């Protein structure tokens, strides 16, 4: 067999004008950054490949050194984006891709991450597409916009169909000409192993989709092994699917991390050396402590990015290690989710699934509870997280996660835009109020449709640092107020509507105490 190892320039030279290119990554996890950099450089020098359709089930790249999709942010290079989520950037660095979407320079869609993962599997199997309830009643539903992100985007990628008198959403399959993926090691024949990676994501199924569409697969790896020498159990993508291998030594394991063996499951790290005790409690930590009060021992609990991401480490600090099984949509189960800018990986996970398998679990509601972020919440209890003024995070796996789970906790600060709040004297003190109201009268194109949640008999709570709400048929009911908080001054004045109020309780005071 001939070696499939080649230079970056040779590999990106295989991509043609108007190709549909699928790229595997999750922010800084598995991002094939060197290939994307070389592809963008080729376009700048030759104006090829142009008019690409780029499919990204999860955001590609971050704001901390891994540019990802930004390498391709050149006028004329991308015609269409189909993404599950997008990099939001930072205060100092706004993604050019997002600006191109906002300014109608490219067509752009936001579709559920799990649907896109399953779509690759169905493309590989030559099926017509994905039939699911995921996305119904949300902004992805054709009745609410079909996931289109700007006026330039016209084609309907999602439609309603009826099966045995029941309404479903149909996401149509399409051929893929190029898959750009990443692994740790490749042998000379293209077999790929992922021993240093913190997630498998959709690497295999994106490769299968391209291969079975008659396309090509380009893989970035850190090192090369002798052909046929990789242990059978370590090969995650067989060489028969791979057309080109490029070497990028020193590739980062995830955002802000070159390599941590506790993230790839090679060792179990002592968590007391990683997770430090609290010396103060801010709004986010208070929300996490309150959310944990809803948990029952033995539950499996999904954790989303944002305010909820510190819940697993908070459980550890509270001495609750081992009482719950945490899982994240990127595929790891049974560990402690790394919060903040590295979210998407876990310390000391006990299992790792590929993304299509993880979304089989999530879509089917095979877990007890999810804790997700909330941005805007309206008087009916609907929530928006996928798009905010000047920001385009996308829905990610949110819509898959909420579809069939029985219990949802939305976690978010009561206001945003400079809020400073902290535990003090056994209660909550608002040091500086946020300038942005998050409880609004109405959301027209929600991410979570409260009416549909009620129809599916979900238990839904909304936890903030100063108040807890419960979803009812009549709308949001205020059920708890933090000690030290005034109902009129600190709550009602910062809402665009008056919730149902029926003798709310005082929030558990122990939440505002630092555990010794």
N, C-alpha and C positions, 0 to 999 in steps of 0.2 A: 504494500500500500504506500502511496505517496504521502509525504508530509503536507499537512494543511496549514502550517505556520507560514505567515507572510508579514510584510511590513504594514504599518497603518495605511500608508498611501495606496498600496495594492488593494487592501481590504475595502477601503471606502470608495475606491474606483469601481467597485462592483455595483454600487447603488446608481440607479438610472433616473432620469427625469420622470416625473409623474408616478413614481413608485409609492405604494402604501407600505410604510415602515412602522413596525411595532418595536417599542423599546421597553425593556424591563428595568425597573428601579423602584425604590420607595424613598424619596428624598435622597439621602446619602447612602442608602443601603443598596448594594449591587449596582450602583450607577456606572455604566461603561463610559466614563468621562473622557478618556483619551480617544476613543473612537469618535465620539460626538465632536470633540475638539477638532480632530482631523477632518471630519466630514464638513464642518463649518468652514474650515480653512480652505478646503478644496472648492467650496462654492464661491468664496470670496475671490479666489484666484481665477476660476474658470467659468463661473456662473452656472455650474452644474454640481449636483443634481438640483433641478428646479421643480417647483409645483408639487412638492411632496405632500402626501397625506400621512400625518404622524399620529399613531395610536399609542397612548400612554395610560395604562390602567391606574397608575399612581404617579404622583409628582416625580419629576426627574431632576435631581440636583437640589442644592440648598443655597443659603446665603453666606456660607462659611468656607468657601474655597472650591466647592464642587459645582460648576456652572450648569452642568446637565443640559437641559433643553435650551438654555440661553445661548449655547454654542450655535444653535440653528436659527437664532432670531435675526435673520437677514431678509430684507425685502425681496420677495420673489422666490425664496427657497421653500417656504411652506405655503401650501394652498389651504389645507384643512387640518385642524386639530380635533381629535376625539379623545378626551381625557376624563379619567375618573377624579383626579384632583390636580391642582396646579400649585407651584411654589409661590408663596405670598411675599417672599423677600423680607426685608427689614426696614427700619426707619431710614437707614443710610443707602439701601440698595433696593430699588424697585425693579422687578423683573421686566425686561423689555418685551417678552412674550405677552405678558398681561396687558401691557400698553398697546401692543398690536391688536389684541382682541378688543379692547375698549374702543380703539380708533377704527374698527372695521377694516383692518388691513388683511385679515385672514378669517376664514370661516372657523367657527369653534363651537364645540359641544361639550357639555358636562353630563356624562352618563355614570350610573353606579359602578363602582370599582368591581364588585363581585360579578355583575353582569358582563363587564368587559373581560374578566378572567374566564368566565364560563363561555363567552362568545369565542374566545380563542380555541377552547376545547372543541366547540361545535364546528368551527371553521375547519379544524384538523380532520374532523370526522365527516366532513362534507354534508353537514346538516343545514337546514335553511336559516337557523338562527336560534335565539333564546326566547322561550315562552315562559313568562314569570309574572307574578303579582308585584315584584319589586319595582318601586317607582310610582305605583298608582296613587293618584291624589296629590302627588308632589309636582315640583317644577319640571320633572322629567316626563310626566304624563302629557301626551299631546294636547289635552284640554287646557294645560297650564303652560304651554310653550315648548314641550318636547325636548328640553335640555339645551335649547339653542341659546348661545351667549351673546349674540349681537344681531343687528339687522341684516348683516351680509349673509348670515347663515340661513338658507332657505329650505334645503332638502329635509324631508322628514325621515329620520332614522328609527323612529319608534312609532308604532301604531297600535290601536286597539284591535283585537280579534275576539271572536266568540267561539267557545268550544262547549258544546252541550249546554248552551244557554247561559254560559258563564263568561264574564268579561276578563280578558287577559291582555297584557302588554307583550308585543312581539318586537324584538330587537333583531334586525335583519343582518345576516352574515355577509361578509365580503372577502374577496381574496387578498392575501398579504404577500407582497413580493420580497420583503426583507425583514428579518428579525435581528435586532442588535441586543445581545445578552452579555452576562458576565459570570465568571466562575473563579475559583481559586487556581486550579491546576488543569491543564490540558495535556494529554499525551500527543504525540506527533500525528496521530490519526484523528484527532478531534474529540476524543472522549473527554468529558468534563466532570470534574469533582468539585465539591463546594465545602471542603473541610474547615475553611477559615471564615465562612460566610455566616451572617447572623439571621438569614432568612432564605428560603428557597423561592418565594414569590411565584411568578408565572413563567420562570425560565424554560421549563420543559415544554409547556403547552404553547408558549409563544413560538418556540422553535418548531414544534410539530405543525402549527398553523402555517408558518411560512413554507416549510418543507413540503407539506401536502398540497399547498397551493402552487407548487412548481417554482417557489422562490428560493432564496438563499438565507443562510444563518451565519452571522458574524459574531464571534465570541472574543471578549477581552478577558485575559487571565493574567495572573501574577507570575506564573512559572510554567515551564514545559518539562514533561516527563518522557521517557522513552516510550515509543509506540507499544501499546498493549500491556503496559506495566501497572496501570492503575488497578487497585483492588476492586473486584466486581461490585461489592456492596457500596463503594464510594462513588461510582459513576452515576450521576444524576441526569446527564444528557448524553445519549450514545453518539459516537462519532459519525455514524451514518447520516445524522441530521445536520451536521456542522460542515460548512463549506470553507470557512476562513477563521484562523486563530491569530490574534495579535497579543503581544506581551506588553504589559504595563506594570513594571516592577514598582512596588511600594503603593499599590492601590489601597485607598482607605476602606476599612471595613464598614464604616458608617459615618455620619456627620460627626466631625470633631474627634474622631477616633481612628487611629491608624489600625490598631489591632488590640482586641481584648478577648482572650480565650473563654471568658465567662459568658460572652455574648454568643459565641458559636457552639457552646455546649461542650467544649473540650475539657473544661474544669468547672468545678463548683467553687465560686469565690466566697470568702467569709464576708457576709453582708454587713457585719458591724464595722468593717473597715471601709465600706463604701457609703453606707447610709448613716448619716450623723444625726444625733438627737436634736430636736428643735430647741432653740433658745428664745424664739418668739413665734407668734402665730399671726400670719397675715390672712387676708380674705380667702385665698385659695386653700390654705391649710385648714381653715375653719370649715369650708365647704366639704373638703375631703373627710374630715372627722365626722361631720354630720351625715354624710352619705353612708359611711360604714355602719351607722346605727340601724340602717335598713337591711343589713346583710344577715343571713342565717348560716350557721356552720354547715359546711359541706356543699354550699352553692358554687356553681361555676359562673364566673362574672366576667363579662367582656368590658374592656376599658378602651375608651376613645381618646383621641388627641385633644389637648386643650386643658381646660380647668380640671378635668377628671384624671389627667395622666399621673398625678401624684398619689392617687388612692392606694395602689399596691404598696408603695414605700411607706405610706402613712399607716397602713395595716401592720406592717412590720414594726414600726416605731411603737405602735399600741400593743405590741406583744401578741399579735394575732397570726403570726406566721404559721402556715400550714392549715388554717381553718377554712380557707377558700381556695378555689382554683381560678386564677386569673388567665385570661386569654386576650390576645390582640389580633386584629384582622390580618396583619402581615404573616401570621401563621404559627407563632410560638404560643405554647401552653404551659402553665404550671410554674412560671417564674415570677420575677418582679419586673414590671415594665420600667424601662429607663425613661424618666420624664423629660419634658422640655424639648430642646432642639435635637435630641437624639431619639425621640420617640419613634417606635417601630421595631425596637429590639427589646430583648429581655435578659436580665441577669438570671443565671441558674435555671433556665427553662428545662422542663422534663420531656417535652415533645416538640417537634417542629413539623408542621404540615405545609404542603405546597398550597398556593393561594386558591386554586379551584376547589381543593378538598376542604380548606378552611371555610370557604363560602358555601359549600354544601352544608356544613355544620351550622353556619350563621343563618343562611336563608331558611333552613328548616326549623329554626328556633330551638336548637338542641343545647340550650344553656338557660340559666335561671334568671339572669338580670344583666342589663347593660347600663353603664354610666357614660353619658356622652356630653359633649359641650353644648351650650346654648348661646346663641348670639342675640337674636331678636325673638321675643315671645309676645303673642297677641292675646286679646281678651278671651278668645276661644281655646287657647292653649297650644295653638300651632307654633312651630319653631322654624326659624331660618338660620342656616349655617353656611350655605353654599356660596353666597355672594353678598358682599357688604360694600358700602361706598369706598371706592378706590382699592378694593381687595377682591381677590378671586380664589378663595381656597378650594372651592368645589366640594362635592358631597362625599368623596371618598367612598368608604364602605358603609356610611351612615344608613343609607336606604336599605341595604341588605340586612344590616344588623337589626333595625327596628321592625322589619316585616312580620316576623312570627314570634319574637320574644314576648314573654308574658308581662315583664316588668321593665319599665324604663325610668331612669333617674337622669334628668337634665341638670347639669352642673354649670353654674356660671355666676359671675359677680352681678350684683343688682344693677349697677351702672357701670359704664366704661369711660375711657378717656380721662385718665389721671386719678382714678379712685385710689385712695389709701385708707385702709381699715385694718384694725388690729385688735386682738384680745387684750383687755385691760380691766383689772378689778373684777374678775369673774363675769365679764360681759363683753360687749362689742363697742368699740369706739370708732366713729367715722372721723378720721384725721382730715381727709380732704375728699369731698364728694366728686364723683365722676361727672363729666360734662355731657355724656351721651345717655339718653334714656333707652333702656333695652326692653321695657314692657310697653308695647305700642298697641294702638287700637286694632289694626288689622294687617295681616300679611296676605298678599294676593297670590303669590306663588311660593308656597311653603316647602321646606325640606321635610318636616314632619307635619302631616295633616291630622290635627286633633280629632276632627269628626271621624275620620277613618280609624284612628286609634280607639275611639270609643266603640265603634261598630265591631272592632275585633276584641273588645273587652280587655283592653290593656290597663294595667295599673301604672299610672304615670305621675311622677312627682318632679317638682322643680325646686332645686335647692340652691339658695344663695347664702351669702355670709350673714344676712340680716333677716331673712324670711324664707319660709317653706310654703309652697303651694301644692295643691292636689288638683288633678283634672277631674271635673264632674260634667255631667250632661249640660249643666247651666253655664259652664265656663270655669275659670280659675277660682279656686277657693283658697284664701289665706288661712293656713292651719297652724303656723308657728311664727313667733317673733323672737328674735335674739334678745337676751337680757341687755338692758342699756339702750335699746332702740325705741324711739317714739313712733307710734303708728302714723300719725299725720305728718310730722316733720321729716322723718327718715324713709318712709315708705310711700305713702299716698301722693306726696308732692313730686315724686320722681317716677310716677306712672301716668300713662296717657288714658287710663281707664281705672275705674274702681272695681276691685275684685269682690267676690263673694266673701263676706266677713261674718263669721258666726262663732264668736268666743274663741279666737286663736289661743293656743297654748304658748307658754314661754319655752323656748328652746332649752334643751338639757344644758345646764351650766357647766357640766364637766367638759363639754366640748371646748370651752374657752380657757381650760386649764392645761398647762404644759405638763406632760407626763414625766415624772422624776425617774 
